Amino acid sequence: MEIEVILKTNLIEAFKKLGLELSFNDVVIERSKDPLHGDYATNAALKYSRQLGQNPRQIANKIVELINKDNLNKIEIAGPGFINFFIKNDSLQAVVSKIINQGKDYGRGEKNGKKINVEFVSANPTGDLHIGHARGAAVGDCICRLLDFAGYEVTREYYINDAGAQIGHLGESLKERYLEQLDKNYVANIPEDGYMGQDVIDIAKMMVSEFGDKYKDEPLSTFEQYGMDKELEKIIKDLDFFRVHFDVFSSERKIRDNNAVENEIKYLSPHIYKEEGALVLKTTDYLDDKDRVIVKSNGDYTYFLPDIVYHVNKASRGYDLLIDVLGADHHGYINRMKSALMMHGYDKDKLHVELIQMVRLLKNGEEFKMSKRSGNALTLRELCEDVGVDAARYFFAMRAPSVHLDFDLDLALEQSSNNPIYYAFYAHARLASVLNQAESQGIKIDASASNCTSGSELNLLKHLIDFPKEVGEAGKEKAPYKITNYIHRLAELIHAFYTECRVIDNERLDITSSRLALCQAAKITIKNALDLIGVSAPDRM
């Protein structure tokens, strides 16, 4: 059991003896910043003094008398009534054997039976994934990994926008390029909103290679489907390269089958009014700041209407929570979609939207925009080929998605402690090296001993103990950056321990075996943390 859980349980029991019933969430335990003030502290005596009708220090003194002290060296009362706990070393070091026994499952939460659908990336299948998609892919995948590890049942979903005008433009562009490939004298007439990129030319060449001139008189729908399939195939391949995979691919066309959109209009009719020939949804009756057009005066649907159908479809599949990972330009989208779901009887919190801010690439201290191949924005694959998948994913996870990200390409390649991914890798590789060295010498690991007593060892132990709590909080807040913060601090403590403590000492094998066990526990934990953000853990640098 975690130290904080033990302390909370014991405090609840002590308060119960004083006549106050508290729940687990009522008690706050914090890590002490200064070792002189103990390992952990609580303000519970101050917080509940009014309810108990006593002075906080009086309550603190009674708590000290009543609390179970099995895991404590001592308890001190500080200031107006703070209680500081000094934990026994063997209680702290119990985490080492726990980590080694649990291995890759250390930090994993118990299955809670709750189902969450996370929809992310969902880029139109009309071209390559760019840097904005890359950040959304990294954040979305990290959220899924976190939620899964925290005990939720997670479905990763990609929504294919295959029914909009952009697919028509792709089909028109591809048909022109196909005819151009068949006849070198033919001048392709790409529509104004068409796709001019090399990828469409490459797909046209594939069509000629596969079918010859067989499709020159085929309808536009043939080119739409072929082009979309090839673009999506490439997107999936690039995402696989980026270590991002999906459980479900939902097609907008299929969602629209069986008159789903028309039926949705009928269902929403009590909330719809006409204005200048358009159908308007009264989302202001719920959370929105203005009502939204769902059918234009010319009869065309706005993108909002099929999106409602899609979200109702997702909600009907039995998920406890829907999460959308979207670009920051969708800020106004949140309350209108929540309002539409509320019209179907769902709670406003059924949907959570995580907004991803823009990415600015920096090189040599200046903004860097252009792809070396196409002259357009750098693609996900090009970024990963330049700096590596590990660095790309780590840097995208390193900041809260709600803030703009400056991605320093030079820093991502730098082999120094200034580079956070290199710093983490070096910590893991150091541990792997010393463990391999000990194995080659036949030195045994003893996870049951309590010989780690130096400051750097105890600080490392406490941070290892924190990992399950950090995972739970990061999952609850959908905040991968909390894990990179944890990794960076863990790497700092590993480097400090490695520098200050002689791990392998053949004249003190009892201490050596304990320190090796601490190395193994730290190695397991940093690897587990790196896996939560989709980053590898190399044994060698």
C-alpha positions in Angstrom: 0.0 0.0 0.0 1.3 3.5 -0.8 2.6 5.6 2.1 0.0 8.4 1.4 -2.8 5.9 1.4 -1.6 4.5 4.7 -1.4 8.0 6.2 -4.8 9.0 5.0 -6.4 5.8 6.3 -4.7 6.2 9.7 -5.8 9.9 9.9 -9.4 9.0 9.1 -9.3 6.4 11.9 -7.9 9.0 14.3 -10.5 11.6 13.4 -13.2 9.0 13.8 -12.1 8.5 17.4 -12.5 12.3 17.9 -16.0 12.0 16.6 -15.6 13.3 13.0 -16.3 11.0 10.0 -14.1 11.9 7.0 -13.9 10.4 3.6 -10.7 9.5 1.8 -10.9 12.7 -0.4 -11.4 14.9 2.7 -7.8 14.3 3.8 -4.9 16.0 2.0 -1.4 14.6 2.4 1.5 16.5 0.8 5.2 15.8 0.3 7.3 18.0 2.6 9.6 20.3 0.6 12.2 20.4 3.4 13.4 17.0 4.9 13.8 18.8 8.2 10.0 19.0 8.2 9.6 15.3 7.7 8.6 13.3 4.6 4.9 14.1 4.5 2.6 16.7 6.1 -1.2 17.4 6.5 -3.2 20.5 7.4 -6.2 18.3 8.6 -6.1 19.7 12.1 -6.5 23.3 10.8 -9.1 22.3 8.3 -11.4 20.6 10.7 -10.8 22.7 13.9 -14.1 24.6 13.5 -16.1 21.4 13.1 -14.5 19.9 16.2 -14.8 23.2 18.0 -11.2 23.1 19.2 -7.9 24.8 18.7 -6.0 23.3 15.7 -2.9 22.6 17.8 -5.1 20.8 20.4 -6.5 18.7 17.6 -3.0 18.0 16.2 -1.8 16.9 19.7 -4.8 14.5 20.0 -4.1 13.1 16.5 -0.5 12.5 17.4 -1.7 10.5 20.4 -4.3 8.5 18.5 -2.8 7.8 15.1 -1.3 4.4 14.2 2.5 4.8 14.3 3.6 1.5 12.8 5.2 3.1 9.7 6.5 6.3 11.5 9.7 7.2 13.1 8.2 10.3 14.7 5.5 12.9 14.3 5.9 16.7 14.8 3.5 19.5 15.1 4.5 22.7 13.3 3.1 26.2 13.3 -0.6 26.7 14.0 -1.3 22.9 13.7 0.4 21.3 10.7 1.3 17.7 11.3 4.7 16.4 9.9 5.3 12.7 9.4 8.7 11.1 9.5 8.5 7.7 7.8 10.6 4.7 8.8 13.2 3.8 6.2 12.0 0.2 5.9 8.5 1.5 5.1 9.9 3.7 2.3 12.0 1.0 0.9 9.2 -1.5 0.7 8.3 0.2 -2.6 11.5 -1.4 -4.2 10.3 -5.0 -3.9 6.8 -3.9 -4.9 8.1 -2.3 -8.1 10.4 -5.2 -9.0 7.5 -7.7 -8.4 5.0 -5.7 -10.5 7.4 -4.7 -13.2 5.7 -3.1 -16.2 2.4 -3.0 -14.2 3.9 -0.8 -11.5 1.7 2.3 -11.3 -1.2 0.7 -13.1 -4.6 1.4 -11.6 -7.3 -1.2 -11.0 -9.9 -1.7 -13.7 -12.8 0.7 -12.8 -15.3 -0.6 -15.4 -15.6 2.8 -17.1 -15.5 3.1 -20.9 -14.0 6.2 -22.6 -14.0 6.9 -26.3 -11.1 9.2 -27.5 -11.4 10.6 -31.0 -8.3 12.3 -32.3 -6.3 13.2 -35.4 -9.3 12.6 -37.8 -7.5 14.5 -40.5 -9.3 14.8 -43.8 -7.9 12.0 -46.1 -6.8 14.5 -48.7 -3.0 14.9 -47.9 -0.1 14.3 -45.6 -0.3 14.8 -41.8 1.4 18.1 -40.8 2.9 19.3 -37.6 -0.5 20.3 -36.1 -1.8 16.8 -36.7 1.4 15.4 -35.2 0.9 17.3 -31.9 -2.7 16.2 -31.8 -1.7 12.6 -32.5 0.9 12.6 -29.8 -1.4 14.2 -27.2 -4.4 12.0 -28.1 -2.4 8.8 -27.9 -0.7 9.8 -24.6 -4.2 10.5 -23.1 -5.3 7.1 -24.3 -2.2 5.4 -22.8 -2.7 7.3 -19.5 -6.4 6.4 -19.2 -5.8 2.8 -20.1 -3.0 2.6 -17.5 -5.1 4.3 -14.9 -7.8 1.6 -15.2 -10.2 2.8 -17.9 -11.4 0.8 -20.9 -10.3 3.0 -23.8 -11.4 3.1 -27.4 -9.2 5.0 -29.9 -11.3 6.4 -32.7 -10.6 8.1 -36.0 -13.4 9.9 -37.8 -13.0 9.9 -41.6 -14.5 13.0 -43.1 -15.4 11.2 -46.4 -18.7 13.0 -47.2 -17.7 16.7 -47.5 -16.8 19.0 -50.3 -13.1 18.4 -49.8 -13.4 14.8 -51.0 -15.1 16.1 -54.2 -12.2 18.5 -54.7 -9.7 15.6 -54.2 -11.6 13.5 -56.8 -11.6 16.4 -59.3 -7.9 17.0 -58.8 -7.0 13.3 -59.1 -9.1 12.9 -62.3 -7.3 15.8 -63.9 -3.9 14.5 -62.9 -4.8 11.0 -64.1 -5.8 12.4 -67.5 -2.6 14.3 -67.5 -0.6 11.2 -66.9 -2.4 9.4 -69.8 -1.7 12.2 -72.2 1.4 14.3 -71.8 -0.2 17.0 -74.0 -3.2 17.3 -71.7 -3.2 20.3 -69.4 -4.6 19.5 -66.0 -7.4 21.9 -65.0 -7.2 21.8 -61.2 -10.2 23.5 -59.6 -9.7 26.6 -57.4 -10.2 24.6 -54.2 -8.4 21.5 -55.6 -5.2 19.8 -54.4 -2.0 20.9 -56.2 0.5 18.7 -54.2 2.9 16.1 -55.4 0.9 13.4 -53.5 -2.0 13.7 -55.9 0.3 13.3 -58.9 1.8 10.2 -57.3 -1.6 8.7 -56.8 -2.5 9.5 -60.4 0.6 7.6 -61.5 -0.5 4.6 -59.3 -3.9 4.6 -61.1 -2.2 4.6 -64.5 0.2 1.8 -63.4 -2.7 -0.3 -62.0 -5.5 0.4 -64.5 -4.0 2.1 -67.6 -6.6 4.1 -69.4 -9.5 2.0 -68.1 -10.8 4.7 -65.8 -10.7 7.7 -68.2 -14.4 7.7 -68.6 -15.2 6.7 -65.0 -17.4 9.0 -62.9 -15.9 11.4 -60.3 -16.9 9.1 -57.5 -14.4 6.5 -58.6 -11.6 9.0 -58.3 -12.9 10.3 -55.0 -12.9 6.8 -53.5 -9.5 5.7 -54.9 -7.8 9.0 -53.9 -9.3 8.9 -50.4 -8.3 5.2 -49.9 -4.7 6.0 -50.9 -4.5 9.1 -48.8 -5.9 7.3 -45.7 -3.6 4.3 -46.3 -0.6 6.7 -46.2 -2.0 8.5 -43.1 -2.4 5.2 -41.2 1.2 4.2 -42.3 2.6 7.4 -41.0 0.7 7.1 -37.7 1.9 3.6 -37.3 5.5 5.0 -37.7 4.6 7.5 -35.0 3.4 4.7 -32.7 -0.2 5.7 -32.9 -2.9 3.1 -33.6 -6.7 3.2 -33.7 -9.4 0.7 -32.7 -12.2 2.2 -34.7 -12.3 4.1 -38.0 -15.8 5.7 -38.4 -16.9 6.8 -41.9 -19.0 9.9 -42.2 -20.7 8.3 -45.2 -21.7 5.3 -43.2 -22.8 7.4 -40.2 -25.2 9.1 -42.7 -26.6 5.9 -43.9 -30.3 5.0 -43.4 -31.3 8.7 -43.5 -29.5 9.4 -40.2 -29.2 13.1 -40.8 -32.8 13.5 -41.9 -33.9 11.5 -38.8 -31.8 13.8 -36.6 -33.5 16.9 -38.0 -36.9 15.3 -37.1 -35.7 14.4 -33.6 -34.4 18.0 -33.0 -37.5 19.6 -34.5 -38.7 20.9 -31.1 -35.4 22.9 -30.9 -35.4 24.2 -34.5 -36.8 27.4 -36.0 -36.6 28.9 -39.5 -34.7 32.1 -40.2 -34.4 33.4 -43.8 -35.0 30.0 -45.2 -32.4 28.3 -43.0 -32.9 25.8 -40.2 -31.5 27.1 -36.9 -30.9 25.0 -33.8 -31.7 26.8 -30.4 -28.4 25.9 -28.7 -28.7 29.0 -26.6 -31.4 27.2 -24.6 -28.5 25.2 -23.2 -24.8 26.3 -23.1 -24.2 28.1 -26.4 -23.7 31.9 -26.8 -25.7 31.9 -30.0 -28.0 29.6 -32.0 -26.5 27.6 -34.9 -27.5 27.0 -38.5 -27.8 23.3 -39.3 -29.3 23.5 -42.7 -28.5 26.5 -45.0 -31.2 28.3 -47.0 -30.1 26.4 -50.2 -30.7 23.1 -48.4 -27.1 22.2 -47.8 -26.1 20.9 -44.4 -23.6 22.8 -42.3 -20.7 20.6 -41.0 -22.3 20.9 -37.5 -25.3 18.8 -38.4 -23.5 15.5 -39.4 -21.2 16.1 -36.5 -24.2 16.0 -34.2 -25.3 12.7 -35.8 -21.7 11.3 -35.3 -21.5 12.3 -31.6 -25.0 10.9 -30.9 -23.8 7.7 -32.5 -20.8 7.6 -30.3 -22.8 8.4 -27.2 -25.2 5.6 -28.0 -22.5 3.0 -27.9 -22.3 2.9 -24.1 -19.3 5.1 -23.3 -19.2 6.9 -20.0 -17.2 9.7 -21.5 -16.5 11.0 -25.0 -13.2 12.9 -25.5 -12.5 14.9 -28.6 -8.9 16.1 -29.3 -9.3 19.1 -31.6 -7.4 22.1 -32.9 -7.7 25.3 -30.9 -9.8 26.8 -33.7 -12.7 24.6 -32.4 -13.1 26.6 -29.2 -16.6 27.7 -30.2 -17.5 24.2 -31.1 -17.5 22.9 -27.5 -20.7 24.4 -26.1 -22.7 23.9 -29.3 -22.0 20.2 -29.4 -22.6 19.8 -25.6 -25.9 21.6 -26.2 -26.9 19.2 -29.0 -26.1 16.2 -26.8 -28.1 17.7 -24.0 -31.1 17.8 -26.4 -30.7 14.0 -26.5 -30.8 13.8 -22.7 -27.1 13.5 -22.1 -25.3 15.3 -19.3 -23.2 18.3 -20.3 -20.1 16.5 -19.0 -20.7 13.5 -21.4 -18.3 15.3 -23.8 -14.8 16.6 -22.9 -12.9 18.5 -25.6 -9.1 18.9 -25.4 -8.0 21.8 -27.5 -4.5 21.6 -29.1 -2.7 24.9 -29.7 -0.4 25.7 -32.6 3.2 24.5 -32.9 6.0 26.7 -34.0 9.2 25.0 -35.3 12.5 26.7 -34.4 15.9 26.1 -36.1 19.0 28.2 -35.4 16.8 30.3 -33.2 14.5 31.3 -36.0 11.0 30.1 -37.1 11.3 27.2 -39.5 8.3 26.4 -41.7 9.2 24.8 -45.0 9.4 21.2 -46.0 12.5 20.4 -47.9 10.5 18.2 -50.3 7.4 20.1 -51.1 8.0 23.7 -49.9 4.9 23.4 -47.8 4.5 22.9 -44.0 6.8 20.2 -42.6 5.0 16.8 -42.4 4.8 14.4 -39.4 7.0 11.9 -41.2 9.7 14.5 -42.1 9.8 15.8 -38.5 10.3 12.2 -37.3 13.0 11.6 -39.9 14.8 14.7 -38.8 14.7 14.4 -35.0 13.4 10.8 -34.4 10.0 9.6 -33.2 11.1 9.6 -29.5 12.1 13.2 -29.5 9.1 14.3 -31.4 6.7 12.5 -29.1 8.5 13.7 -25.9 8.6 17.3 -27.0 4.9 17.3 -28.0 3.9 15.7 -24.6 6.1 18.1 -22.6 3.8 21.1 -22.6 0.1 21.4 -21.8 -1.9 21.1 -25.1 -3.7 24.4 -24.2 -0.5 26.4 -24.6 1.5 27.3 -27.8 4.5 25.1 -28.3 7.9 26.2 -29.6 9.6 23.0 -30.9 13.3 23.6 -31.0 14.7 21.2 -33.7 18.3 21.9 -32.6 17.6 21.1 -29.0 15.8 17.9 -29.9 19.0 16.7 -31.5 21.4 18.0 -28.8 23.3 15.3 -26.8 23.4 17.1 -23.5 21.5 17.5 -20.3 19.8 20.6 -21.9 17.8 18.2 -24.0 15.1 16.6 -21.8 14.7 13.4 -23.8 18.5 12.9 -23.9 18.6 13.5 -20.1 15.9 10.9 -19.5 17.5 8.4 -21.8 20.9 8.8 -20.1 19.4 8.1 -16.7 17.8 4.9 -18.0 21.0 3.9 -19.7 23.1 4.5 -16.6 20.9 2.2 -14.6 21.0 -0.5 -17.3 24.8 -0.2 -17.4 25.4 -0.6 -13.7 22.9 -3.5 -13.5 24.6 -5.3 -16.4 28.0 -4.7 -14.7 26.7 -6.3 -11.5 25.2 -9.2 -13.3 28.5 -9.9 -15.1 30.2 -9.9 -11.7 27.6 -12.3 -10.2 26.4 -9.8 -7.6 22.9 -10.5 -6.4 20.1 -8.0 -5.9 18.4 -7.8 -2.5 15.1 -5.9 -2.6 14.1 -6.9 0.9 17.0 -5.1 2.7 16.7 -1.6 4.1 20.3 -0.3 3.6 19.5 2.8 1.5 19.8 5.7 4.0 21.6 8.6 2.2 19.6 11.7 1.2 19.8 11.0 -2.5 18.6 7.4 -2.0 15.7 8.5 0.2 14.7 11.3 -2.2 14.7 8.7 -5.1 12.6 6.3 -3.0 10.0 8.9 -2.3 9.7 9.9 -5.9 9.2 6.2 -6.9 6.4 6.0 -4.4 4.7 8.9 -6.0 4.4 7.3 -9.5 1.0 5.7 -9.1 -0.5 8.9 -7.8 1.1 10.9 -10.6 -0.4 8.5 -13.2 -3.8 8.8 -11.6 -3.7 12.6 -11.5 -2.3 12.8 -15.1 -5.1 10.5 -16.3 -7.8 12.3 -14.5 -6.7 15.7 -15.9 -5.8 14.3 -19.4 -2.4 15.9 -18.9 0.6 14.0 -20.4 2.9 16.8 -19.5 2.6 15.8 -15.8 4.3 12.5 -16.8 7.2 14.3 -18.6 7.5 16.5 -15.5 7.7 13.3 -13.4 10.2 11.8 -15.8 12.5 14.8 -15.7 12.5 14.9 -11.9 13.1 11.2 -11.7 16.0 11.5 -14.1 17.4 14.3 -11.9 17.2 12.1 -8.8 18.7 9.1 -10.6 21.7 11.2 -11.7 22.1 12.6 -8.2 22.0 9.1 -6.7 24.4 7.7 -9.3 26.8 10.6 -8.6 26.7 10.6 -4.8 26.5 6.8 -4.1 28.9 4.1 -5.1 26.5 1.5 -6.3 28.9 -1.4 -6.7 31.2 -1.8 -3.7 32.7 -5.3 -3.4 33.7 -4.6 0.2 30.1 -3.8 1.2 27.9 -6.2 -0.7 24.9 -5.7 1.6 24.7 -2.0 0.7 25.6 -2.9 -2.9 22.7 -5.4 -3.2 20.2 -2.8 -1.8 21.4 -0.1 -4.1 21.2 -2.4 -7.1 17.6 -3.2 -6.2 17.0 0.6 -6.0 18.5 0.9 -9.5 16.3 -1.8 -10.9 13.2 -0.2 -9.3 14.1 3.2 -10.8 14.8 1.6 -14.2 11.4 -0.1 -14.2 9.6 3.1 -13.2 11.3 5.4 -15.7 10.6 2.9 -18.5 6.9 2.7 -17.5 6.7 6.4 -17.4 8.3 6.8 -20.9 6.0 4.2 -22.3 3.0 6.3 -21.1 4.1 8.9 -23.6 5.0 6.4 -26.3 8.8 6.9 -25.9 11.3 4.1 -25.9 13.8 3.4 -23.1 17.3 2.6 -24.5 19.8 0.6 -22.5 22.7 2.3 -24.3 23.4 5.8 -25.5 
